[in-house]
Amino acid sequence: MTFRSLRLRLLLAGAVSTAIALALAGYGLAVLFERHVERRIDAELIVHLNQLTAHLEPAGEGRLRLSTPPADPRFEVPLSGLYWQIVEEQNGSVLRSRSLWDSDLALPPEPHVDDEVRHYRIAGPDKKELYLLQRRITLPPRMGGGTARIAVAWDSAEIITAVRQFAADLTPLLTVLGALLLAAAWVQVTIGLRPLNAVRTRLAAIRSGKSKRLGAEFPEEVRPLAQEIDALIDARDAELARAKARAGDLAHGLRTPLQVLQTEIERLARDGHETAALHLATVTRTMQRTVERELARVRLAAPHRNAQADIASAVTQVVRVVERMPEGERLDWIVDIPAGLSAPIDRDDLAEALGNLIENAARHARHMVTVTGNTTDATVTLSVADDGPGIPAEQLPEVLRRGGRLDERGSGAGLGLAIVTDIVESWGGTLTLAEGIPGLIATVQFPAQSDRETTSAT
């Protein structure tokens, strides 16, 4: 897939949005976990604050002391990460836990005395950040009055470590979730693009002739596209029909004058005016070429249908007509077409192509014309052979060229074999010429129906 692929763009957009969503979710969960850890620490530190407040008592000379130290042994271990400190604001005396060793905490000032617990982050021993809870209280008269600040602190590194461990445990889960979301996005994109694949399949069916229109059996988002394509096909068919009608009108309008001219040319030649007859014949031939070329062009521009023509029937019909012509009455005809043999071509187009080939063979044959047909898994083959003088191999391309003729004496326009080539190739077939012993062999090959449908769908 390239970046022009809609599937790739949708998958990339899904991957990017999933990554962003998971990153934000991971960050949000880490923040929530940090808040949860802080609440758990708050609950523990408030217990210590309450114990410190309850155990305060006067020590004389305006000083304070604790009647009972906090029970947590970490307060007795130097630099353990759990600390307490009490500052008597009237005289500035300080009580602190043994865990602070010889350091004092720089407690933030409290402007109000309201017994509320406030949270801070301050620098502690060894420049470590501490998570601090502080309360400012009013001392009773028996303790000398005044105010005091009571603080309990916890090493923030423990909170950070807990959050990092949580994030490490969360990462594999988010990775698996991301993979599942990407798989879900792939399934969603595949299902979402399925109507476009259906459009492509139906267009291939129209191309191969199995269907005429896309139809309206699509989701609402794709249906307007299908309707526009069907409308475009309708407009094209209508335009082709008008063009074909105009070409037919042109042909009918010109054929009668051309026949009159041909009769006059023959009369002039009989009367001895051969030069004038030759000039008129050249002009008439040019007009015939133009008419035949335009008619062939319009016919082959028509949309293909899912056609199957019975070859034996078409050959029999054409041979019966040619047998009655002056060229055909003198010949022996051999027709060997298996019953049921068919080709993927419109019957009228097959009849016209056979007419050109068989008439050409009858015109040049000495005694006999042979028409044979056979089929394999891959191709359907039809051959028309005559026992005439034949054509040298190096001149065969000239015969297939539109308007090319080796015999200039006849009145034909030289378009017959070229028109056959156009007809056959428009249905996916080929026309080849080969030297016979004697004579000429014209061979038409069509792909088997399954191969043709595959080629059209591709």
Wavefront OBJ file of the C-alpha trace (Angstrom):
o trace
v 0.000 0.000 0.000
v 1.139 3.542 -0.766
v 0.128 6.768 0.942
v -2.452 7.228 -1.826
v -4.269 4.238 -0.355
v -7.366 5.268 1.577
v -7.016 2.135 3.709
v -3.458 3.106 4.694
v -4.492 6.669 5.499
v -7.348 5.507 7.696
v -5.130 2.969 9.465
v -2.411 5.581 10.033
v -4.983 8.036 11.373
v -6.353 5.316 13.647
v -2.866 4.368 14.845
v -1.923 7.985 15.584
v -5.200 8.735 17.368
v -4.945 5.468 19.325
v -1.376 6.255 20.374
v -2.370 9.759 21.488
v -5.423 8.441 23.352
v -3.400 5.738 25.112
v -0.647 8.208 26.010
v -3.200 10.592 27.506
v -4.916 7.683 29.265
v -1.598 6.488 30.682
v -0.729 9.974 31.861
v -4.173 10.435 33.379
v -4.017 7.081 35.167
v -0.554 7.909 36.524
v -1.833 11.247 37.835
v -4.839 9.561 39.410
v -2.600 6.932 40.979
v -0.344 9.686 42.334
v -3.385 11.393 43.863
v -4.430 8.075 45.356
v -0.977 7.554 46.870
v -0.993 11.085 48.242
v -4.386 10.509 49.855
v -3.093 7.353 51.500
v -0.041 9.259 52.741
v -2.267 12.126 53.876
v -4.300 9.723 55.980
v -1.153 8.379 57.620
v 0.445 11.774 58.149
v -2.765 13.257 59.651
v -2.709 10.473 62.230
v 0.820 11.512 63.146
v -0.223 15.183 63.232
v -3.077 14.398 65.579
v -0.768 12.365 67.842
v 1.781 15.177 67.969
v -0.938 17.704 68.778
v -2.434 15.506 71.470
v 0.913 14.772 73.148
v 2.108 18.384 73.368
v 2.659 19.622 76.936
v 4.538 22.505 78.616
v 8.186 21.888 79.526
v 8.654 25.086 81.579
v 10.212 28.381 80.679
v 7.749 28.775 77.777
v 8.939 25.639 76.058
v 7.028 22.618 74.775
v 7.678 18.922 74.765
v 5.996 15.662 73.783
v 4.678 13.538 76.561
v 4.791 10.485 74.277
v 6.820 10.340 71.042
v 5.101 9.015 67.882
v 5.032 5.246 67.736
v 6.367 4.885 64.163
v 10.009 3.729 64.476
v 11.033 5.564 61.301
v 10.929 8.825 63.255
v 13.931 7.474 65.207
v 16.017 6.440 62.204
v 18.211 9.228 60.790
v 17.178 10.325 57.274
v 14.515 7.635 57.081
v 12.239 9.750 54.897
v 9.577 10.314 57.586
v 9.967 13.454 59.702
v 8.114 15.704 62.146
v 8.822 19.189 63.465
v 7.070 21.597 65.854
v 7.850 25.327 65.929
v 6.629 27.418 68.916
v 6.249 30.771 67.148
v 6.337 33.002 70.288
v 9.865 32.141 71.328
v 11.020 30.276 68.198
v 11.770 27.004 69.973
v 11.844 23.926 67.717
v 11.080 20.304 68.418
v 11.976 17.772 65.715
v 12.184 14.070 65.122
v 15.460 12.184 65.468
v 15.153 11.221 61.796
v 15.984 14.855 60.856
v 19.333 14.354 62.587
v 20.813 17.844 62.857
v 18.659 19.527 60.195
v 15.643 21.786 60.523
v 12.785 21.950 58.065
v 12.131 25.358 56.520
v 8.426 25.343 57.268
v 6.274 27.650 55.140
v 4.633 30.527 57.059
v 0.932 30.216 57.866
v -1.017 33.520 57.911
v -4.107 32.069 59.569
v -4.781 30.037 62.670
v -7.642 27.747 61.700
v -6.404 24.250 62.535
v -6.644 23.387 58.814
v -4.096 20.974 57.368
v -2.244 22.329 54.349
v -0.030 20.561 51.828
v 3.387 21.725 50.662
v 6.439 20.439 48.868
v 9.666 21.670 50.420
v 13.361 20.856 50.405
v 14.479 18.445 53.096
v 17.691 16.810 54.255
v 20.223 16.052 51.491
v 18.228 18.422 49.253
v 15.491 15.820 48.818
v 11.982 16.986 48.115
v 9.519 16.354 50.918
v 5.748 16.066 50.851
v 4.685 18.099 53.902
v 1.454 18.450 55.881
v 1.334 21.417 58.263
v -1.153 22.730 60.825
v -1.031 25.998 62.783
v -2.690 25.839 66.203
v -3.353 28.164 69.137
v -1.713 27.001 72.366
v -3.817 26.997 75.556
v -2.794 29.268 78.479
v -1.288 26.363 80.403
v 1.235 26.011 77.542
v 2.017 29.686 77.556
v -0.503 30.750 74.901
v 0.701 31.868 71.510
v 0.730 29.727 68.347
v 2.657 26.777 67.025
v 3.147 25.082 63.685
v 3.126 21.307 63.626
v 4.418 19.583 60.478
v 4.908 16.016 59.304
v 6.845 15.261 56.086
v 7.306 12.296 53.784
v 10.072 11.801 51.221
v 8.527 12.557 47.781
v 10.901 10.072 46.167
v 8.770 7.261 47.532
v 5.715 8.731 45.820
v 7.619 9.123 42.551
v 8.933 5.562 42.793
v 5.443 4.204 43.412
v 4.081 6.121 40.407
v 6.895 4.885 38.179
v 6.322 1.307 39.225
v 2.631 1.735 38.506
v 3.450 3.166 35.071
v 5.816 0.261 34.368
v 3.088 -2.200 35.296
v 0.566 -0.237 33.211
v 2.684 -0.066 30.040
v 2.245 -3.726 28.943
v -1.496 -3.443 29.482
v -1.673 -0.274 27.388
v 0.469 -1.934 24.711
v -1.881 -4.915 24.484
v -4.858 -2.551 24.501
v -3.267 -0.523 21.693
v -2.732 -3.667 19.612
v -6.361 -4.673 20.147
v -7.536 -1.192 19.196
v -5.405 -1.256 16.028
v -6.840 -4.659 15.133
v -10.320 -3.270 15.753
v -9.466 -0.262 13.562
v -8.304 -2.599 10.786
v -11.567 -4.541 11.008
v -13.531 -1.290 11.051
v -11.677 0.078 8.012
v -12.098 -3.202 6.145
v -15.835 -3.287 6.830
v -16.164 0.434 6.106
v -14.392 0.134 2.720
v -16.327 -2.965 1.690
v -18.965 -0.897 -0.177
v -16.175 0.636 -2.280
v -14.942 -2.856 -3.106
v -18.519 -3.676 -4.084
v -18.534 -0.630 -6.388
v -15.299 -1.831 -7.997
v -16.667 -5.364 -8.415
v -19.878 -4.110 -10.010
v -17.935 -1.775 -12.310
v -15.874 -4.795 -13.401
v -19.145 -6.658 -14.012
v -20.397 -3.751 -16.141
v -17.114 -3.778 -18.034
v -17.341 -7.518 -18.693
v -21.001 -7.257 -19.676
v -22.420 -9.243 -16.754
v -24.259 -6.199 -15.445
v -25.586 -2.940 -16.808
v -25.758 -0.654 -13.773
v -24.390 -0.405 -10.250
v -27.817 -0.194 -8.632
v -28.778 1.384 -5.321
v -27.991 -1.418 -2.845
v -25.293 0.599 -1.079
v -24.968 2.444 2.241
v -26.235 6.019 2.280
v -22.716 7.445 2.078
v -21.832 5.466 -1.076
v -25.236 5.510 -2.779
v -24.822 9.040 -4.264
v -21.554 7.936 -5.886
v -23.236 4.865 -7.390
v -26.136 6.980 -8.612
v -23.788 9.475 -10.268
v -21.893 6.650 -12.001
v -25.147 5.117 -13.231
v -26.259 8.530 -14.466
v -22.940 8.919 -16.289
v -23.390 5.492 -17.916
v -26.950 6.458 -18.922
v -25.697 9.684 -20.471
v -22.931 7.841 -22.319
v -25.355 5.231 -23.650
v -27.715 7.942 -24.807
v -24.898 9.795 -26.541
v -23.694 6.597 -28.207
v -27.234 5.826 -29.335
v -27.525 9.292 -30.869
v -24.122 8.938 -32.532
v -25.038 5.522 -33.877
v -28.317 6.867 -35.220
v -26.513 9.777 -36.882
v -23.979 7.402 -38.401
v -26.782 5.147 -39.645
v -28.535 8.103 -41.195
v -25.260 9.136 -42.820
v -24.674 5.645 -44.157
v -28.183 5.363 -45.618
v -27.837 8.808 -47.113
v -24.516 8.032 -48.798
v -24.840 4.420 -49.874
v -27.474 5.072 -52.532
v -25.488 7.910 -54.188
v -22.365 5.733 -54.011
v -24.167 2.873 -55.737
v -25.319 5.281 -58.449
v -21.751 6.515 -58.853
v -20.462 2.945 -59.081
v -22.985 2.193 -61.824
v -21.934 5.332 -63.695
v -18.278 4.406 -63.327
v -18.925 0.988 -64.850
v -20.892 2.599 -67.688
v -18.107 5.080 -68.389
v -15.574 2.271 -68.468
v -17.730 0.293 -70.952
v -18.079 3.410 -73.117
v -14.327 3.764 -73.314
v -13.859 6.633 -70.837
v -11.415 4.687 -68.736
v -9.474 7.721 -67.426
v -12.586 9.443 -66.115
v -13.820 6.144 -64.713
v -10.515 5.641 -62.875
v -10.643 9.115 -61.299
v -14.246 8.657 -60.226
v -13.447 5.206 -58.852
v -10.674 6.709 -56.715
v -13.010 9.349 -55.300
v -15.746 6.787 -54.707
v -13.308 4.472 -52.929
v -12.272 7.301 -50.601
v -15.899 8.013 -49.736
v -16.535 4.307 -49.107
v -13.557 4.156 -46.776
v -14.838 7.129 -44.794
v -18.347 5.709 -44.465
v -17.156 2.232 -43.458
v -14.614 3.636 -41.015
v -17.144 5.817 -39.245
v -19.723 3.024 -39.067
v -17.164 0.634 -37.617
v -16.002 3.242 -35.146
v -19.543 3.901 -33.867
v -20.394 0.216 -33.627
v -17.273 -0.669 -31.647
v -17.821 2.228 -29.259
v -21.069 0.644 -28.051
v -20.946 -0.876 -24.571
v -20.145 -4.578 -24.483
v -22.732 -7.014 -23.290
v -22.348 -10.410 -21.692
v -22.737 -12.064 -25.070
v -22.265 -15.614 -26.280
v -22.615 -16.304 -29.990
v -23.203 -19.771 -31.457
v -20.426 -20.123 -34.030
v -21.978 -22.957 -36.061
v -25.210 -20.990 -36.541
v -23.378 -17.812 -37.560
v -21.073 -19.669 -40.002
v -23.983 -21.537 -41.584
v -25.898 -18.286 -42.106
v -22.955 -16.500 -43.731
v -21.954 -19.468 -45.934
v -25.507 -19.814 -47.244
v -25.466 -16.161 -48.313
v -22.004 -16.314 -49.923
v -22.833 -19.582 -51.718
v -25.489 -17.707 -53.699
v -23.030 -15.021 -54.799
v -21.145 -15.395 -58.112
v -17.872 -15.978 -56.262
v -19.400 -18.665 -54.038
v -21.420 -20.681 -56.542
v -18.316 -22.107 -58.207
v -16.683 -23.302 -54.950
v -16.809 -26.363 -52.745
v -17.513 -25.536 -49.095
v -16.237 -27.522 -46.104
v -17.651 -26.466 -42.727
v -16.409 -28.313 -39.626
v -17.765 -26.570 -36.531
v -18.508 -28.657 -33.400
v -22.083 -28.395 -32.184
v -22.477 -26.071 -29.241
v -19.220 -24.190 -29.909
v -19.654 -20.563 -28.845
v -17.526 -17.435 -28.537
v -17.784 -14.442 -26.187
v -18.933 -11.956 -28.851
v -22.166 -10.384 -29.983
v -23.792 -12.495 -32.700
v -24.179 -9.567 -35.134
v -20.524 -8.606 -34.698
v -19.487 -12.243 -35.245
v -21.630 -12.440 -38.378
v -20.072 -9.257 -39.781
v -16.530 -10.442 -39.041
v -17.244 -13.871 -40.595
v -18.882 -12.212 -43.578
v -15.731 -10.240 -44.332
v -13.447 -13.261 -43.865
v -15.573 -15.716 -45.847
v -16.300 -13.259 -48.683
v -12.582 -12.515 -48.903
v -11.790 -16.247 -49.028
v -14.456 -16.860 -51.691
v -13.118 -13.991 -53.807
v -9.604 -15.485 -53.963
v -10.246 -19.250 -53.732
v -9.770 -21.445 -56.797
v -11.888 -24.432 -55.841
v -12.580 -24.676 -52.114
v -13.110 -22.739 -48.856
v -12.739 -24.477 -45.484
v -14.200 -23.141 -42.229
v -13.198 -24.960 -39.004
v -13.548 -24.306 -35.293
v -12.336 -25.806 -32.025
v -11.909 -24.901 -28.379
v -9.518 -25.490 -25.489
v -9.641 -24.517 -21.835
v -8.087 -21.151 -22.698
v -9.230 -20.210 -26.214
v -11.914 -20.535 -28.846
v -10.424 -20.763 -32.355
v -12.107 -20.210 -35.729
v -10.232 -20.577 -39.052
v -11.187 -19.667 -42.629
v -8.878 -21.103 -45.317
v -8.911 -20.845 -49.126
v -6.855 -22.545 -51.848
v -6.156 -19.354 -53.736
v -2.793 -17.825 -54.669
v -2.131 -16.776 -51.077
v -0.060 -13.829 -49.858
v 3.697 -13.747 -49.189
v 4.520 -13.577 -45.479
v 6.259 -10.213 -45.789
v 3.088 -8.663 -47.238
v 0.657 -9.905 -44.577
v 0.974 -6.758 -42.374
v -0.005 -4.605 -45.380
v -3.222 -6.608 -45.806
v -4.261 -5.983 -42.187
v -3.580 -2.244 -42.468
v -6.803 -0.249 -42.794
v -7.320 0.416 -46.482
v -4.401 -1.786 -47.469
v -4.907 -3.804 -50.665
v -2.614 -5.946 -52.772
v -5.090 -6.176 -55.649
v -6.130 -2.725 -56.845
v -8.320 -4.029 -59.629
v -11.364 -4.724 -57.475
v -13.854 -2.192 -56.273
v -13.447 -2.898 -52.527
v -12.326 -0.212 -50.146
v -9.622 -2.359 -48.559
v -11.248 -2.106 -45.116
v -12.587 -5.651 -44.690
v -9.768 -7.308 -42.757
v -9.044 -4.137 -40.784
v -12.691 -3.980 -39.705
v -12.526 -7.662 -38.731
v -9.478 -6.841 -36.611
v -11.336 -3.979 -34.914
v -14.366 -6.179 -34.186
v -12.344 -9.108 -32.881
v -10.020 -7.005 -30.726
v -12.968 -5.090 -29.224
v -14.150 -8.452 -27.822
v -10.712 -9.422 -26.530
v -9.757 -11.628 -29.498
v -7.038 -11.630 -32.155
v -6.911 -12.028 -35.942
v -3.847 -13.614 -37.562
v -3.043 -14.429 -41.193
v -0.786 -17.258 -42.313
v 0.290 -18.813 -45.601
v -1.598 -21.965 -46.491
v -0.536 -24.839 -48.752
v -1.813 -23.317 -50.926
v -3.818 -20.219 -50.185
v -4.369 -18.106 -47.071
v -5.529 -19.065 -43.564
v -7.275 -16.424 -41.430
v -7.496 -17.441 -37.776
v -9.610 -15.742 -35.117
v -9.030 -16.562 -31.456
v -11.125 -15.526 -28.469
v -10.241 -16.116 -24.817
v -12.483 -18.525 -22.959
v -15.314 -16.763 -21.134
v -13.745 -17.133 -17.644
v -10.435 -15.692 -18.861
v -12.185 -12.766 -20.510
v -14.133 -11.937 -17.364
v -10.919 -12.049 -15.344
v -9.175 -9.736 -17.802
v -12.078 -7.293 -17.799
v -12.318 -7.273 -14.004
v -8.622 -6.580 -13.745
l 1 2 3 4 5 6 7 8 9 10 11 12 13 14 15 16 17 18 19 20 21 22 23 24 25 26 27 28 29 30 31 32 33 34 35 36 37 38 39 40 41 42 43 44 45 46 47 48 49 50 51 52 53 54 55 56 57 58 59 60 61 62 63 64 65 66 67 68 69 70 71 72 73 74 75 76 77 78 79 80 81 82 83 84 85 86 87 88 89 90 91 92 93 94 95 96 97 98 99 100 101 102 103 104 105 106 107 108 109 110 111 112 113 114 115 116 117 118 119 120 121 122 123 124 125 126 127 128 129 130 131 132 133 134 135 136 137 138 139 140 141 142 143 144 145 146 147 148 149 150 151 152 153 154 155 156 157 158 159 160 161 162 163 164 165 166 167 168 169 170 171 172 173 174 175 176 177 178 179 180 181 182 183 184 185 186 187 188 189 190 191 192 193 194 195 196 197 198 199 200 201 202 203 204 205 206 207 208 209 210 211 212 213 214 215 216 217 218 219 220 221 222 223 224 225 226 227 228 229 230 231 232 233 234 235 236 237 238 239 240 241 242 243 244 245 246 247 248 249 250 251 252 253 254 255 256 257 258 259 260 261 262 263 264 265 266 267 268 269 270 271 272 273 274 275 276 277 278 279 280 281 282 283 284 285 286 287 288 289 290 291 292 293 294 295 296 297 298 299 300 301 302 303 304 305 306 307 308 309 310 311 312 313 314 315 316 317 318 319 320 321 322 323 324 325 326 327 328 329 330 331 332 333 334 335 336 337 338 339 340 341 342 343 344 345 346 347 348 349 350 351 352 353 354 355 356 357 358 359 360 361 362 363 364 365 366 367 368 369 370 371 372 373 374 375 376 377 378 379 380 381 382 383 384 385 386 387 388 389 390 391 392 393 394 395 396 397 398 399 400 401 402 403 404 405 406 407 408 409 410 411 412 413 414 415 416 417 418 419 420 421 422 423 424 425 426 427 428 429 430 431 432 433 434 435 436 437 438 439 440 441 442 443 444 445 446 447 448 449 450 451 452 453 454 455 456 457 458
